[in-house]
Amino acid sequence: MIDGCLLLESEGRIQRVEAACLVIVPAGLLHAVAPGSHGTLVIVGR
């Protein structure tokens, strides 16, 4: 997360991700960006 706030939903929970945070989402895990999120996100894949 470069700036702003991302609300990441997975496994029935919402996690707040703020600037300078890193989240690793395992392959195959269902996830979504929840309403209310804003900012710039960098996605890196393998």
matplotlib code that plots the C-alpha trace (Angstrom):
import matplotlib.pyplot as plt

x = [0.0, 1.6, -1.0, -4.5, -6.4, -7.4, -10.2, -9.3, -12.0, -11.1, -12.4, -15.4, -13.1, -12.1, -8.5, -7.5, -4.3, -2.6, 0.3, 3.7, 1.9, 2.5, -0.1, 0.7, -2.3, -1.7, -2.5, -6.1, -7.4, -10.6, -10.3, -11.8, -11.5, -14.3, -16.2, -14.7, -11.2, -9.1, -5.5, -2.7, -2.0, 0.9, 0.3, 3.2, 2.7, 5.0]
y = [0.0, 3.3, 5.7, 5.7, 2.8, -0.5, -2.6, -6.2, -8.8, -12.5, -15.5, -13.4, -10.8, -7.3, -6.2, -2.5, -2.0, 1.4, 3.1, 1.3, -2.0, -5.3, -8.1, -11.5, -13.3, -17.0, -18.3, -19.5, -17.5, -15.7, -12.0, -8.6, -4.9, -3.8, -0.5, 2.5, 1.7, 4.5, 5.1, 3.6, -0.2, -2.1, -5.7, -8.0, -11.5, -14.5]
z = [0.0, -1.1, 0.3, 1.6, 3.2, 1.8, 3.4, 2.4, 2.8, 3.1, 5.0, 6.4, 7.9, 6.9, 7.5, 7.4, 5.3, 5.6, 3.8, 4.2, 5.1, 3.3, 3.0, 1.4, 0.0, -0.6, -4.1, -4.3, -1.3, -2.2, -1.4, -2.4, -1.8, 0.4, -0.1, 1.6, 0.3, -1.3, -2.2, -4.3, -4.1, -5.7, -6.6, -7.2, -8.6, -9.0]

ax = plt.figure().add_subplot(projection="3d")
ax.plot(x, y, z, "-o")
ax.set_aspect("equal")
plt.show()
